[in-house]
């Protein structure tokens, strides 16, 4: 069967590589970055890598349901038998609760999936929000600017990022502090 990250990689590839190649490039780069951050999370290294591989699975056409990719992906992961903590990391990655609120799904997200604030969740957010849509390395500010430009000022994604930005930047800063405090 393989390791959890291998299963996550295979699952993500099956659902994203062909139908959403740009998203797949992003996911591959996020996973590679998460694997480089493994030293920050100790025993959660495999969990972090798996969450990185699966964080955008909810965009897959055969999985998308509500319009909230985080919630859709997390629900699907549970139905497939994945661990509830992994599903919760996917559900809440990169300030997903703000997007869920904008879409009227905030209560469902909070009820179904506990949000953790740990080095593992911070590292996932860091890996996602410092990786562009084509897999390029970006600062968090560059990534947020790219998102705003891609979606435009009135889009739901841009609206939720305006509110989420301080929370997201705090998670990125915490990861950067952990990186500077520990040798790789």
N, C-alpha and C positions, 0 to 999 in steps of 0.2 A: 504493500500500500504506500509506503514512503512516509516522509516526515510531514508534519502539518504545513510547513511552508511549501513543500512540493505539491501537496494536494491543493493548496490554495492557488498556486501558480497555474496548475493544470486546469483548475476550475475557471479561473479568470481568463486564461487563454481561450478556452472553449467558448466562452460567452462574449468576449470582447475583441479578440484579435482580428477576425474577419469582418464582423459587422460594424465595429467602431475602432478602426485602426489608429486614429489619433488618440482616442481615449486609452487604447492599449499601450501606445508609446509612453503616455503619461504614467500609467500604472507600472510599467516595467521600471521606469526611472525612480518612481516613488519607492518601489520595493527594493531596488538597489541601494537607495539612500537609507532606507530603514535598516537594511542589513549592516550598513556601515555604522549605524547607531546602536547596534546590539549591545555593545559594552556598557551603555548607559542604563540598561534595563535588566541586567542579570538573567534570572531564570525566565523572564518574559521575552527573551530574544526570539524564540520561534513564534510566539503569539504576535509580537510586533511585526515580524516579517509576513505572517499570514494576513494580518489586518491590512497591511500595506498592499498586498496582492489583491485583496478583496474589497478594498474601501469604495471602489466605484462600480462594483458588480451590479448595483441597482439601476445603472444606466442601460443595461442590456435590454433589448427589446422584449425578450421573452421573460424578463423579470420585472421590468418597470410596471407599476400599477397606479400609485397615488400621485406621481409627479415629484415626490421627495425621494431621490435616489438612495439616500442614507437609510431611510425607513424601509423602503422596498427591498433593498439589499439585505438588511438585517433580518427582516421577516423571512425572506427566502432562505437565508443561511440557516435559520432555525429549522425551517421545514426540511432542509437537506440533512439535518442532523449535526450541524456544526455546533460548537460550544457556545453557550449563552454569553460568556464574557467576550469572545471574539465578535459575536453578533452585536453586542452593545458597543464595542469599540468602533465598529463600522457604522452603527446607528448614530453615534455622536461625533464622528470625526469632523474636524475643522469647523466647529461652531454650527453643526447641522441643526441644533435646536432652534437657532434663529431662522433658518430657512423653513423649518417645520412650522414655526409660529406664523410666518408669512403666508403659508399655504393652508393654515387652519388645522394643522396636524400636530401642533406642539404638545397637546395633552396626550395624544396617543403615543407619541414618541417617549415622553417622560413616563407614562404608565407602563409601557411595554419593555423599556430598556433603561437600566440604571446608568447614569453617567458617572464615570470615574474621572478623578483628577489625579493622575499619577505620572511618573516619568514615562511610562509606556504610552499613555494617551497623548502626552505632550510631544513625544518623539514622532508619533504618527502624524499629528497635526503639522509638526515642523517639516517632516518629509513631504507631505502633500503640498503645503503652502510655500515651499521653496523650490517647487518643481513646476515648470510651465506645461502647457497643454501638449507640447511636442517632446517633452522629456528634458528640456533645457533647465539648467540651474538658474534660479532667480532669487533675489532677496524677497522677503515677504512683501515689502512695499512694491516691488516690481510686479509680483504676482497679483496683488490686489489691483494695481493699475491695469494690468492685462485683462483681468476679469471685468472690470468696469468698462473698458474699451470694447471688449468682445460682446458684452450683453447690452450696453447702452444704459443711459441714466434712468429710465423708467422701469426697467425689467425687475422682476421679483428678486433675482439673484443680486443685482446691484443694491437694491433696497435693503436686503438683509445684511449684506456686507458692511454697509454704513454703520449699522448697529453692532455688528459682531467684531468689527476691527479691533477695538481695545482688548477684548477677551482673547482673540486669536494672537495678537502681537504679544500678549503676556505669556501665552503658552510657548511661542517661538523663543522668546527671551529666556524663559526657564530652561529650555533645551540648550540654548547657546551657553548659558551659565554652566550647565552640567558638562557640556563639551569642553569648556575652557578649564574646568576644575579637575577633569580626569584625563590622563593620557590615553590615547587610543591603543 
